[in-house]
């Protein structure tokens, strides 16, 4: 048996025995549910499994079918997505459901080429659905897979996506169950062949790993040089009235946190707005600073100064929303922290 076939067999056997019982992996009538799989794949993009586990089943209960999601209002979809971040994915998923309903008869396509025409579905997600759900011999590559493949071959340098896709494409046709092998490869990178301190003693393919045999597994792959995050200085004001309503505004439809709700905020690139500007924003009798924190996104470092207002009045674009209804709005973790920094508890708060 060739080294490649040994690798495929060992990873497949390991995953079959050790796979985590994640809810989107449940098979029904002998096959994964394509819709549940699509939802999970979009949720898992740039979000930890632990966070997705908190939101997946509530989302599926709210939108149990493609048709239910397609018929929903975008605001309801964003609210159900709350806590997962990267809200553009929620909009993509909503658009994807509409397209599948309108152009595919509410049936998820099986082939990579068709899947890649869907909003938010790239080569990786298409390969995952095609192979894991429909058993097609399609490769997939994410950060975990890339790291495993580079270490197996002792390939130095930063992550090489083109090379990794070529390697994955050569391996997957050797698998009797392409989806099982692909998930095993991802799971191996997530749990065993981790970025730091890989657990080589528990690795099912350690005997064939060239990086381990050379003692260089901790140095492969070399980290990419990251561009610095752009700072944003956000002065946010939390105003709660005697009826337990909080003053909110909706962000623009494009840009950072597009379309989500927030406390009235002044954003600048160079410095925070002062107390008087914040007070004037909500026409308050008085404001006092209640806290400060920094919230990191992929490309930005948002530095919040949080104010608490007394005697505020709604201005243009502001609405009073009862605290008990915040859970029905699309508000992100940053805004939950803003509100809680002012000493106000938000229903269903999710830690950042």
C-alpha positions in Angstrom: 0.0 0.0 0.0 1.4 3.4 -1.0 2.0 6.1 1.7 -0.9 8.1 0.3 -3.3 5.2 0.7 -2.0 4.5 4.2 -2.6 8.2 5.2 -6.2 8.1 3.8 -7.0 4.8 5.4 -5.6 5.9 8.8 -7.4 9.2 8.9 -10.7 7.7 7.8 -10.5 5.0 10.5 -9.5 7.5 13.2 -12.4 9.8 12.4 -14.9 7.0 12.2 -13.9 6.0 15.7 -13.3 9.4 17.3 -15.5 12.0 15.6 -17.1 14.6 17.8 -20.9 14.2 18.1 -21.7 17.6 16.6 -25.4 18.3 15.9 -25.0 19.0 12.2 -23.3 15.6 11.8 -26.5 13.7 12.6 -27.6 11.6 9.7 -31.2 11.1 8.8 -32.3 8.2 6.6 -28.6 7.4 6.2 -27.6 10.9 4.9 -26.7 14.3 6.3 -29.3 17.0 6.0 -27.9 19.3 3.2 -29.6 22.4 4.6 -28.3 21.8 8.2 -24.9 21.2 6.7 -25.0 24.5 4.7 -26.1 26.4 7.8 -23.3 24.9 9.9 -20.6 25.6 7.3 -21.5 29.2 7.0 -21.7 29.6 10.8 -18.3 27.9 11.2 -16.5 30.3 8.9 -14.2 32.3 11.2 -16.2 31.3 14.3 -15.2 28.7 17.0 -17.1 25.5 17.2 -18.1 26.2 20.8 -19.8 29.4 19.8 -21.6 27.8 16.9 -22.8 25.0 19.2 -24.6 27.7 21.3 -26.5 29.1 18.3 -27.0 26.3 15.8 -30.1 24.5 17.3 -31.9 27.8 18.2 -31.3 29.0 14.6 -32.6 25.7 13.2 -35.7 25.8 15.4 -36.5 29.3 14.2 -35.8 28.4 10.5 -36.2 24.6 10.2 -36.2 24.5 6.4 -34.8 26.4 3.4 -38.3 27.7 2.7 -38.7 29.0 6.2 -35.4 30.8 6.0 -36.1 32.2 2.5 -39.4 33.6 3.7 -38.0 35.3 6.8 -37.3 39.0 7.2 -33.6 39.9 7.2 -34.0 41.5 10.6 -35.2 38.2 12.1 -32.3 36.3 10.5 -29.8 38.8 11.9 -31.4 38.5 15.4 -31.1 34.7 15.3 -27.5 35.1 14.2 -26.7 37.3 17.1 -23.6 36.2 19.0 -21.9 34.7 16.0 -20.4 37.9 14.5 -19.4 38.5 10.9 -23.1 39.3 10.1 -22.4 39.4 6.3 -22.5 35.6 6.5 -26.1 35.8 7.8 -27.1 37.9 4.9 -25.4 35.5 2.5 -27.2 32.6 4.0 -30.5 34.4 3.7 -29.8 35.2 0.0 -28.6 31.6 -0.5 -31.9 30.2 0.8 -33.9 32.4 -1.5 -31.8 31.4 -4.5 -32.2 27.7 -3.7 -35.9 28.1 -3.3 -36.4 30.1 -6.5 -33.9 28.4 -8.8 -33.4 24.9 -7.4 -36.8 24.0 -6.2 -35.7 24.2 -2.5 -33.2 21.4 -3.1 -29.5 21.9 -2.3 -27.4 21.3 -5.4 -25.0 18.3 -5.3 -22.2 19.4 -7.6 -19.4 21.8 -6.8 -20.0 24.0 -9.9 -23.6 24.5 -8.9 -22.9 25.0 -5.3 -20.4 27.7 -6.0 -23.0 29.8 -7.7 -24.7 30.3 -4.4 -24.1 33.4 -2.3 -21.4 32.9 0.3 -20.3 29.5 -1.0 -16.7 29.3 -2.1 -14.5 26.4 -3.2 -14.1 25.1 0.4 -17.8 25.1 1.3 -18.8 23.6 -2.0 -16.3 20.8 -1.6 -17.5 20.2 2.0 -21.2 19.9 1.0 -20.5 17.9 -2.1 -18.3 15.4 -0.4 -19.7 15.2 3.2 -23.4 15.3 2.3 -23.5 13.8 -1.2 -20.4 11.5 -1.2 -18.7 13.2 -4.2 -14.8 12.8 -4.4 -14.2 16.5 -4.1 -11.3 18.0 -2.1 -11.6 20.7 0.5 -8.9 22.9 2.1 -9.2 25.1 5.2 -6.6 26.3 7.6 -6.6 23.1 9.5 -6.2 20.9 6.4 -3.5 23.1 5.0 -1.5 22.8 8.3 -1.9 19.0 8.4 -0.8 18.5 4.8 2.3 20.8 5.1 3.4 19.0 8.2 2.9 15.6 6.7 5.2 16.7 3.8 7.5 18.8 6.0 6.8 21.7 3.6 8.4 24.8 5.0 7.3 28.4 4.5 4.0 30.1 5.1 0.6 28.4 4.3 0.5 27.5 0.6 -3.1 27.2 -0.5 -2.5 26.3 -4.1 -0.2 23.5 -3.2 -2.6 22.3 -0.5 -5.5 22.1 -2.9 -3.3 20.0 -5.3 -2.4 17.6 -2.4 -6.0 17.3 -1.2 -7.2 16.6 -4.8 -4.7 13.8 -5.1 -5.8 12.2 -1.8 -9.6 12.3 -1.8 -10.1 9.9 -4.8 -8.3 7.3 -2.8 -10.9 7.4 -0.1 -13.9 4.9 -0.2 -15.9 7.6 1.7 -14.6 11.0 0.6 -16.7 12.9 3.1 -15.5 10.9 6.0 -11.9 11.4 4.9 -12.3 15.1 4.4 -14.0 15.6 7.8 -11.2 13.5 9.4 -8.6 15.7 7.8 -10.3 18.8 9.2 -10.9 17.2 12.6 -7.2 16.1 12.8 -6.1 19.7 12.3 -8.7 21.0 14.8 -8.0 18.6 17.7 -4.6 17.0 17.2 -2.4 18.8 14.6 -3.0 22.2 16.2 -1.1 25.4 15.4 0.9 25.2 18.6 1.8 22.2 20.7 0.6 19.5 18.3 -0.4 16.3 20.1 1.8 14.0 18.0 1.6 11.1 20.4 -2.2 10.9 19.7 -1.9 11.4 15.9 -3.1 8.5 13.8 -0.7 9.4 11.0 2.4 10.3 13.1 4.4 7.4 11.6 4.1 9.0 8.1 4.6 12.6 9.2 7.9 14.0 7.8 7.8 17.1 10.0 7.6 15.0 13.1 10.4 12.7 12.0 12.6 15.8 11.4 11.4 17.4 14.7 10.2 20.6 12.9 6.4 20.2 13.4 6.2 23.3 15.7 7.8 25.4 13.0 5.5 24.4 10.1 3.8 26.3 8.6 5.5 29.6 9.2 3.0 32.3 10.2 1.8 34.8 7.6 2.6 38.4 8.2 -0.6 40.1 9.2 -1.6 43.6 8.3 -2.2 45.8 11.3 -5.8 46.5 12.3 -7.2 50.0 11.7 -8.2 51.7 14.9 -11.7 53.2 15.3 -12.6 55.4 18.3 -16.2 54.9 19.2 -18.0 56.9 21.9 -21.2 55.1 22.7 -24.0 56.4 25.0 -26.4 54.2 26.9 -29.6 55.8 27.8 -32.3 53.9 29.6 -35.6 55.5 30.6 -38.1 54.9 33.4 -40.0 52.4 31.2 -36.9 50.1 30.9 -36.4 51.2 27.3 -32.9 51.8 25.8 -32.2 54.3 23.1 -31.0 52.6 19.9 -30.1 53.4 16.3 -29.5 51.2 13.2 -26.1 51.2 11.5 -25.9 51.9 7.8 -26.5 49.0 5.4 -22.9 48.8 4.3 -19.6 48.6 6.2 -18.7 47.4 9.7 -21.6 45.7 11.4 -23.9 46.7 8.5 -27.6 47.0 9.4 -27.2 46.0 13.1 -28.6 48.0 16.0 -26.4 49.9 18.4 -26.6 52.5 21.1 -26.1 56.0 19.6 -22.4 56.3 18.8 -19.9 58.8 17.4 -17.1 57.1 15.5 -13.8 58.8 14.5 -10.5 57.6 13.1 -8.2 59.7 15.4 -9.8 60.3 18.8 -12.9 59.8 20.9 -15.7 62.4 20.9 -15.9 64.3 24.1 -18.7 64.2 26.8 -20.4 67.3 25.4 -20.7 65.9 21.9 -22.0 62.7 23.3 -24.5 64.5 25.5 -25.7 66.6 22.5 -26.1 63.4 20.4 -29.0 62.2 22.7 -30.0 65.6 24.0 -29.4 64.4 27.6 -29.3 66.4 30.8 -26.1 64.7 31.8 -23.7 62.0 30.8 -20.9 60.3 32.7 -18.3 57.8 31.4 -19.2 54.3 32.6 -16.4 52.3 31.1 -14.1 51.5 28.2 -12.9 48.5 26.3 -11.4 47.4 23.0 -13.2 45.1 20.6 -11.2 43.3 17.9 -12.6 42.4 14.5 -10.6 40.9 11.6 -9.4 44.2 10.2 -10.3 46.8 12.9 -9.6 47.6 16.5 -12.6 49.4 17.9 -11.8 51.3 21.0 -15.0 52.0 22.9 -15.6 54.8 25.4 -19.0 54.1 27.0 -21.2 56.8 28.5 -24.3 56.6 30.6 -26.9 59.3 30.0 -29.7 60.8 32.2 -32.7 62.5 30.7 -32.0 61.5 27.1 -34.4 62.3 24.3 -34.6 60.5 20.9 -33.1 62.4 18.0 -33.2 61.7 14.3 -32.8 58.0 13.6 -33.1 57.0 17.3 -35.8 54.7 18.7 -36.7 53.5 22.2 -36.6 49.7 22.5 -37.6 47.8 25.6 -34.7 45.9 27.2 -36.8 42.7 27.0 -37.0 43.0 23.2 -33.3 43.4 22.5 -33.0 39.7 22.0 -35.3 40.1 19.0 -33.0 42.6 17.3 -29.8 42.0 15.4 -27.2 43.3 17.9 -23.7 42.1 18.1 -21.4 41.1 21.0 -19.7 44.5 20.9 -23.1 46.3 21.6 -23.9 43.8 24.4 -20.7 44.8 26.0 -21.4 48.5 25.5 -24.8 48.1 27.3 -23.4 46.0 30.0 -20.5 48.4 30.6 -23.1 50.9 31.6 -24.4 48.5 34.2 -27.4 47.3 32.2 -28.0 43.6 31.7 -29.0 42.5 28.2 -31.3 39.4 27.7 -29.5 36.4 26.3 -26.1 38.1 26.4 -23.2 36.1 24.8 -19.7 36.7 26.0 -17.2 38.0 23.4 
